[in-house]
Amino acid sequence: MKRKLKKVEHRKRQDNKVQFLETVNQVSKETGFSKEDIKIVLRSYFSVIRGSILSGFSVILPNIGTLTAFLRASKYRSVGQWDKDGNLTHVNKTVPARYAVKLWTSNKFSEEVKKMEVTKEAEDALYED
């Protein structure tokens, strides 16, 4: 029997996130530097990355990949709208060109992610009941 996938927006959201302070604690344990020093360094590092991308540069993250801003072309989209009488009408709208951020993962990192174990619970979470 073929199973029906959940809507994409529900599948993409992850509840298991590593918070900034958890990263600070881990780096502090691994390096022996104080948590305050690690916070200063990481905030500065992320500020430099952000500024570089906003200035049009790509940023190489060793062993992870490359962060880059890229231009999305403008496009036309048909959007359904309800009028005050409850009738659905379709309106063509232009979505203007805009920049977006993309992470191009390194081949090594992509291969490591592909090898992660898929649990039955994780796979079942992709599908409707």
trRosetta pair geometry for C-beta under 8 A, 3 or more apart (Angstrom, degrees):
i j d omega theta_ij theta_ji phi_ij phi_ji
3 127 4.4 -12 152 -143 128 144
3 128 7.4 179 177 48 87 70
4 127 6.4 115 74 -157 45 86
4 128 4.9 -16 85 31 100 117
5 11 7.2 -20 179 -55 102 144
5 126 6.0 -41 -134 154 84 89
5 127 5.9 -72 -106 -104 40 61
5 128 7.3 71 126 -12 11 85
6 10 4.7 -82 146 79 127 126
6 11 5.4 150 77 -53 107 94
6 125 8.0 -45 2 154 141 55
6 126 6.4 -150 19 176 99 38
6 127 6.5 173 -25 -140 82 10
6 128 5.5 137 -79 -60 71 72
7 10 5.2 83 68 9 82 105
7 11 7.4 -163 94 -7 40 91
8 11 5.6 -64 -148 38 37 108
8 12 6.2 33 161 -24 73 108
9 12 6.1 -52 -143 31 30 110
9 13 7.0 32 161 -25 60 104
10 13 6.4 -52 -153 24 31 109
11 125 7.7 135 -124 126 74 86
11 126 5.7 44 -123 -129 120 70
14 17 6.4 127 104 -61 98 82
18 22 5.2 -126 -168 85 78 131
18 23 6.0 90 146 -57 113 91
19 22 4.7 97 58 3 77 105
19 23 7.3 -141 98 -4 43 86
20 23 5.7 -59 -157 35 33 112
20 24 6.4 35 148 -21 68 105
20 42 7.4 155 -161 124 96 144
21 24 5.2 -46 -145 34 39 117
21 25 6.3 43 154 -21 66 101
22 25 5.7 -50 -149 35 31 113
22 26 6.4 31 153 -18 63 107
23 26 5.8 -56 -147 37 31 110
23 27 6.2 26 157 -14 66 108
23 42 7.0 126 115 -127 121 159
24 27 6.1 -59 -145 40 27 106
24 28 6.1 29 155 -22 63 111
24 35 5.4 70 153 -155 112 86
24 38 4.9 139 -150 108 78 123
24 39 5.5 14 -122 -71 136 77
24 42 6.6 -115 -88 11 85 151
25 28 5.7 -57 -147 36 27 114
25 29 6.4 28 155 -19 63 106
25 35 6.7 0 -88 -111 54 115
26 29 5.8 -54 -150 34 30 110
26 30 6.3 21 156 -13 65 110
27 30 5.8 -60 -143 42 31 107
27 31 5.8 2 167 3 69 117
27 33 7.5 -27 134 56 90 108
27 38 4.9 148 94 -145 120 136
27 42 7.4 156 30 -58 164 124
28 31 6.6 -71 -133 50 21 91
28 32 7.6 106 179 -69 54 2
28 33 6.0 -106 -125 77 64 67
28 34 6.7 -12 -134 171 114 16
28 35 4.8 -23 -80 -81 153 67
28 38 5.1 -104 -67 -16 86 151
31 38 7.4 146 51 -86 134 113
33 37 4.7 -101 168 83 111 130
33 38 5.6 134 100 -55 114 89
34 37 4.6 95 60 6 85 102
34 38 7.0 -151 95 -5 45 86
35 38 5.6 -55 -148 38 34 113
35 39 6.3 40 152 -24 66 103
36 39 5.7 -49 -149 31 32 114
36 40 6.6 33 153 -19 63 103
37 40 5.8 -54 -152 34 33 112
37 41 6.4 29 154 -16 67 108
38 41 5.8 -57 -146 40 32 109
38 42 6.1 25 159 -15 68 110
39 42 6.1 -59 -141 41 26 105
39 43 6.0 23 162 -16 64 111
40 43 6.2 -59 -144 39 23 107
40 44 6.2 21 157 -16 61 112
41 44 5.8 -61 -149 39 26 110
41 45 6.1 30 154 -23 65 109
42 45 5.4 -52 -144 35 32 115
42 46 6.3 26 160 -13 66 105
43 46 6.1 -56 -145 41 29 105
43 47 6.2 34 153 -23 63 109
44 47 5.5 -55 -147 35 30 115
44 48 6.5 32 154 -20 65 103
45 48 5.9 -55 -152 34 29 109
45 49 6.5 29 150 -17 64 106
46 49 5.4 -49 -145 37 37 115
46 50 6.2 39 154 -21 67 105
47 50 5.7 -52 -145 37 29 112
47 51 6.2 28 156 -16 63 109
48 51 5.8 -56 -144 41 28 110
48 52 6.2 32 156 -23 63 108
49 52 5.8 -57 -149 34 27 112
49 53 6.5 22 157 -14 63 107
49 59 5.0 85 -141 -158 83 171
49 67 6.8 49 -175 61 110 148
50 53 6.1 -60 -151 37 28 106
50 54 6.2 20 156 -12 65 112
51 54 5.8 -59 -142 43 30 108
51 55 6.1 25 157 -16 65 111
52 55 5.8 -63 -148 40 28 108
52 57 4.3 -67 177 69 87 121
52 58 8.0 -37 141 84 110 11
52 59 5.2 104 95 -71 137 110
53 56 7.9 93 -179 -34 30 10
53 57 6.6 -92 -82 68 31 68
53 58 7.6 46 -104 -115 73 29
53 59 6.1 -62 -59 -11 90 116
53 67 6.0 -53 -86 127 128 110
53 68 7.1 -174 -127 -135 94 25
53 69 5.2 121 -179 -32 88 105
53 101 6.6 24 -178 -115 144 111
54 69 7.5 96 -88 -41 31 150
56 69 6.8 -88 -117 57 41 122
58 66 5.3 14 171 177 117 113
58 67 6.7 166 -162 83 66 48
58 68 3.9 -18 -111 -93 96 101
59 66 6.8 158 79 -157 42 63
59 67 4.6 -8 57 57 98 100
59 68 7.4 -178 22 -70 62 57
60 65 7.9 -123 -146 135 57 28
60 66 5.2 -29 -101 -101 60 85
61 64 4.0 -30 108 59 113 120
61 65 6.0 11 55 57 100 49
61 66 7.0 -179 17 -89 76 30
61 67 6.5 60 -20 -14 113 99
63 106 6.7 -106 -164 33 22 150
63 108 7.0 -67 -145 88 64 126
63 109 6.3 119 162 -68 57 110
64 103 7.7 -52 146 -171 103 117
64 105 6.7 -79 167 -133 56 74
64 106 6.4 119 104 3 16 106
64 109 5.5 82 -134 -87 34 162
65 103 5.5 92 88 173 135 83
65 104 5.1 -168 177 92 117 51
65 105 4.0 -94 -66 -119 142 31
65 106 4.8 -150 -84 -24 65 67
65 109 6.1 -102 -44 48 93 146
66 103 7.4 159 79 -155 39 51
66 104 4.7 -8 57 57 92 103
66 106 7.9 101 -16 -62 76 76
67 101 6.5 -4 -170 -172 94 104
67 102 7.5 163 -150 84 49 44
67 103 5.5 -22 -96 -100 72 72
67 104 8.0 -169 -76 21 23 71
68 101 7.3 161 85 -151 33 61
68 102 5.8 -21 64 61 81 89
68 104 6.8 9 14 -3 113 110
69 99 4.9 10 179 -177 109 122
69 100 7.1 159 -152 78 65 28
69 101 5.7 -39 -97 -95 65 66
69 102 7.9 140 -111 16 19 77
70 99 6.9 152 76 -149 26 72
70 100 6.2 -28 63 62 76 78
70 101 8.0 130 17 -113 73 20
70 102 5.7 -1 10 5 119 123
71 97 6.2 12 -179 178 100 108
71 98 7.6 174 -149 96 62 21
71 99 5.7 -45 -95 -94 57 68
72 97 6.4 179 88 -153 60 60
72 98 5.6 -7 52 63 104 68
72 99 7.2 159 9 -111 81 15
72 100 5.4 47 -28 -5 117 115
73 97 5.7 -39 -150 -107 29 96
74 94 6.0 13 175 179 115 99
74 95 6.2 176 -155 89 64 59
74 96 5.2 -36 -108 -148 107 32
74 97 4.4 -65 -46 -46 81 73
75 94 7.5 169 88 -153 29 59
75 95 5.2 -4 59 52 77 105
76 92 5.7 -2 -174 -173 109 103
76 93 7.2 154 -155 80 60 36
76 94 5.7 -37 -99 -98 66 64
76 95 7.6 -178 -93 14 15 78
77 92 7.3 154 78 -153 35 57
77 93 5.5 -26 65 65 86 85
77 94 7.8 144 19 -105 77 17
77 95 5.7 44 -4 -22 121 111
78 90 5.0 7 -179 -179 104 116
78 91 7.3 153 -155 75 57 31
78 92 5.6 -33 -96 -95 67 67
78 93 7.9 145 -104 18 19 73
79 90 6.9 149 73 -155 33 64
79 91 5.4 -29 64 64 87 84
79 92 7.8 143 16 -106 76 18
79 93 5.4 6 3 7 124 121
80 88 5.4 -8 -169 -170 109 106
80 89 7.3 151 -152 79 59 31
80 90 5.5 -37 -93 -95 61 71
80 91 8.0 142 -106 17 14 74
81 88 7.3 148 75 -152 32 58
81 89 5.7 -28 65 66 83 81
81 90 7.6 140 17 -106 75 22
81 91 5.6 8 5 2 123 118
82 86 6.4 -16 -169 -139 108 34
82 87 7.1 146 -152 72 61 32
82 88 5.8 -36 -94 -93 66 62
82 89 7.9 137 -108 19 19 73
83 86 7.3 -51 71 17 68 18
83 87 5.1 -6 39 58 108 86
83 89 6.0 44 -33 1 108 118
95 98 7.9 -73 156 1 90 114
105 109 4.9 -120 -179 87 103 118
105 110 4.8 127 109 -62 123 91
105 113 7.5 -24 174 2 162 140
106 109 4.5 87 58 10 88 105
106 110 6.8 -153 89 -8 43 87
107 110 5.7 -56 -146 37 30 113
107 111 6.3 30 156 -19 65 106
108 111 5.9 -57 -152 36 29 110
108 112 6.5 29 152 -19 64 106
109 112 5.6 -54 -149 35 33 112
109 113 6.4 33 153 -19 66 104
110 113 5.8 -55 -150 35 31 110
110 114 6.4 34 152 -22 64 105
111 114 5.6 -51 -148 33 33 115
111 115 6.6 29 154 -18 63 107
112 115 5.9 -61 -154 36 32 110
112 116 7.6 55 145 -45 60 84
113 116 5.8 -25 -166 -12 43 115
118 122 5.8 -127 -163 78 67 124
118 123 5.7 68 161 -55 110 105
119 122 4.6 96 57 5 84 101
119 123 7.0 -155 91 -2 45 85
120 123 5.8 -58 -148 41 32 109
120 124 6.0 34 155 -21 67 109
121 124 5.8 -54 -143 38 28 111
121 125 6.5 36 154 -29 62 104
122 125 5.7 -50 -154 25 31 116
122 126 7.7 40 147 -27 57 95
123 126 5.9 -45 -169 13 42 115
123 127 7.8 16 148 -4 64 105
124 127 6.2 -71 -162 40 44 102
